[in-house]
Amino acid sequence: MDNQNTTIAIIGATGATGKFVLQNALQRNFNIKVLARTPQKLDKYKDKIEIIKGSVSDLDTVKNLVEGCDVVLSSLGTNKKPNYIVEKGVEVILKAIQSSNSKPRFIHMSAVGLGDSLIQCRKSWLWTFIVKVTFPLIGSEIFADMERAEKLISQAKDIKSVIMRAAILNNKPARGYMVRNSNEPAGKMFISREDIANFMLDSVTDTSFDGKAVSLFSS
Ligand SMILES: NC(=O)c1ccc[n+]([C@@H]2O[C@H](COP(=O)([O-])OP(=O)(O)OC[C@H]3O[C@@H](n4cnc5c(N)ncnc54)[C@H](OP(=O)(O)O)[C@@H]3O)[C@@H](O)[C@H]2O)c1
């Protein structure tokens, strides 16, 4: 598929990871639709992308976003308790994809330690510590919200999806990523948000992880 003939929807483009997703998508010359609650945050890109104003919790808005798209990329989230949004947002995104004519694939950002990646974490003292100590400090409910979202995606068998579970994020330059299944060893603690964006954009054209939940570590 030619990138110029591929339309992607980005959810979370105003966020710390999503800004790299958007920049990377622009570099690769995709047609880009973006959901933003505050479009002014994306003013410098407004001539290059289509911005749909609104919240991911609004079904009509998200239907408008995903219609005509080939792939939906989401780095949705919030750390402002108690406005957990990932489960609700994913529920709406899945409904919008199901009712669309274009039936886009869905690349969703989650976190290492959730779902069956817990098995992988338990085999590593570092990741055992992160899950047991760091998760509750950040807020267990944030992770519970993300885990419920993962379940919704796994249940939506009619949608081609990738659940990408990221290690702990930082803003350092990309250094390459490593994709691991849950039966493989966990990797380094930190990964660059730029590497996350690289994986998400690589997955627009590489369908080898469709139907899977994978962990992403720095190489
Ligand atoms: N921190 C870590 O180490 C780590 C590790 C793995 C996974 N994660 C998860 O990865 C995700 C992305 O992380 P991040 O640091 O990039 O998050 P972030 O900077 O907080 O970005 C979240 C994005 O979601 C958008 N958003 C929130 N509520 C929305 C709504 N109702 N409608 C539409 N958009 C909405 C925000 O838009 P606004 O600009 O409108 O607020 C923002 O663009 C989060 O779910 C996070 O929990 C984090």
The ligand as a Gaussian input file, in Angstrom:
#p B3LYP/6-31G(d) Opt

LIG

0 1
 N        4.284000       6.518000      31.465000
 C        4.641000       5.285000      31.159000
 O        5.750000       4.848000      31.490000
 C        3.697000       4.413000      30.369000
 C        4.113000       3.133000      29.996000
 C        3.272000       2.366000      29.201000
 C        2.038000       2.858000      28.807000
 N        1.653000       4.112000      29.192000
 C        0.348000       4.600000      28.719000
 O        0.529000       5.030000      27.384000
 C       -0.455000       6.016000      27.044000
 C        0.218000       7.232000      26.431000
 O        1.139000       7.812000      27.330000
 P        1.537000       9.361000      27.192000
 O        2.585000       9.616000      28.202000
 O        1.789000       9.708000      25.761000
 O        0.145000      10.045000      27.644000
 P       -0.313000      11.582000      27.611000
 O        0.860000      12.474000      27.352000
 O       -1.101000      11.832000      28.840000
 O       -1.269000      11.660000      26.323000
 C       -2.585000      11.207000      26.381000
 C       -3.337000      11.669000      25.158000
 O       -4.694000      11.209000      25.266000
 C       -5.560000      12.297000      24.961000
 N       -6.855000      12.176000      25.609000
 C       -7.139000      12.012000      26.933000
 N       -8.456000      11.982000      27.139000
 C       -9.038000      12.146000      25.911000
 C      -10.386000      12.229000      25.478000
 N      -11.422000      12.129000      26.325000
 N      -10.609000      12.400000      24.147000
 C       -9.589000      12.502000      23.270000
 N       -8.290000      12.454000      23.625000
 C       -8.020000      12.279000      24.939000
 C       -4.809000      13.520000      25.466000
 O       -5.387000      14.677000      24.860000
 P       -5.460000      16.139000      25.564000
 O       -4.263000      16.888000      25.019000
 O       -6.758000      16.681000      25.098000
 O       -5.408000      15.919000      27.056000
 C       -3.402000      13.204000      24.989000
 O       -3.271000      13.533000      23.632000
 C       -1.190000       6.302000      28.348000
 O       -2.386000       5.523000      28.391000
 C       -0.222000       5.820000      29.423000
 O       -0.890000       5.471000      30.627000
 C        2.475000       4.896000      29.949000

